[in-house]
Amino acid sequence: MYPCPELGHQDAFSFASLGTHLTLDLQGEIKFGPDIEWISPPDPTPDGEVEDYWRQHLVPDGSPAKMREIHRAIASYLPDVELDGLSTDYVGIRPKLIPPGGGFQDFVFRTDYPMVFLGGDADSQRVPVITLLGIESPGLTSSLAIAEKVVDMLPQDPE
């Protein structure tokens, strides 16, 4: 279950994520997340190490302030969820294509027809190259629909 986006809310996190949503895990337990925190790794030290930086950012923030923030996000669409019933679980790092404040960008499906000359009629040698761009986390949820769209974009065999 995803909360509705706040279209009028324009800050650094606008359109950065789909919000703190509800998911059932394989054991039937409810998980809420993700929240979002923008990080940029520091330049490596002369010996190439940035290990401590990643260790620090892979620990869930269970501070009272963070838990209140998460509770507010959840309570915006499930008002009966109680703060005392929430606990942290895990941290993941997800690369993003659009930086903070970069606005909304949806999936892009692009078809190019590079010229390939293998003999015969040049038009018959044009094979489409379908490029999928901007598919972040929701792409996993949408993968079957994406596959169907790509199949529909392929030239149909006349036979």
N, C-alpha and C positions, 0 to 999 in steps of 0.2 A: 504494500500500500504506500503510495507516494503522496506527500502533501501537494496542494496546488502551489504553483510558483507565485511569488509576490512580484507581479510585473511592475508595480509602481515603485518598488523598493530598489533604488539604484545606489549600491555601494560597491566596495571591492569584491563582495561575494556574489553580486547579482549574476545569475546564470552560471555560476561557477560549479554548481552541483544540482542534483535533483532534490536536495533537501534531505533531512534526517528521516528516512523512511522505515517502514516495518517490514521485516522478512522473517519467515519461519526457517529455522535450520533443519538439518536432517533428523534431529532428535525431537522435532516439534516444538522447540523452544523459540520464543520471540526474541529477535535481535532488532535493535534500533541503530541506524547509522546509514551512511557515515556522516560525521560532521566534517568540516574542512578547515585545515590550517595550512596556509601557504608557507612553504619553506624553500630555501635555496641553499644548497650545500656550499660550504666555503671552498676556496681554492685549496688544493692539496698542499700539505706541508712539503718541504724539500724531500722528505723520504716517501712522499706519496700517500701519507696516512690522513684519513678523515674518519677513521673508525669510531672515535668517541662521539663525533657529531651524530652518526647514524644510530649508535647505541642509545643516545639521549632521546632521539626522536622516535624510537620504536617501543617506548614505554607509554602505556595509556595514562592520560592525565585524569586522575580521579579526584582532583582538588574540588572543594565545595563550589568554587566559582564556576568551574567547567561543568560540573554535574548540574548546577542550576541552569546553565546555558542550554545544555542538552535537554533537560526537562522542559524548558520553555518551548523549544522547537517541537518536541513530541506533543506537549499539551495543546499546541495550536490546532491540532487535528484530533487528538484523543485526550480530552480534558480530564478524564478520570484516572489517568496514569499518575501514580504517586512517586515523588522524588525518592522516598526511602526504598522503593522497590527496584531502583536502577543501580547497576554496577558496570564497571568498565570490563572490557573483554580483550580486545587485541587492537593493534595498530597496523595499518598497511600504508604503503607509499604508492600513490597512483600518479603517473605522469599526466600532465594536462597539456593540451595543444594551445589553449587560449589562456593568456596570463590574467591576473586579477584585473578587473575592470575592463576586460577585452570584449564584453558583450556576448550575445548569444550566437552560437554557430551550430547548425544541425549537420547531420550526415551529408556528405556530397558523393554522388554517384556520377562518375565521368566516363564517357566512352570516347576513346580516340581510335582513329583508323590510320595507323602508320602504313606507309606505302611499302609493300613487299613485292619485289619483282623476281618471281621464280619461273618466268616463262609464261606464255599464254596471255590472256586478257588481264590487264592490270587490275580492273575492278574485281575480277574473280579471286584475286590474290589478297584483297584487303581483309584482314582478320581483325576484329575489334579487340582492343585492350580495354578492359573495364577496371577502373581505379576507384577504390573506396577510400574516402578521406574523412577525417574528423570523427571516426567511430571510437568513442571512449567507452566508459563503463556500461552505458545502456546498450551498447552493441551486443553484449553477451545475452541480454534479455531479448533483444530483437534479432538474434542471429538467424532464426528460421525465416522470418519475414524478409530479412536482408538477402538471404540465399534465394528466396522466391523471386525477389525483384531482379537480382542478377541473372537468374535463368530467363526471366521475361525479356531482359535486355539483349540476350544472345540471339544471333541470327537463327531463324528457323530453318531447319533442313528441309529442302523442297521434296524430298522423297517420302 
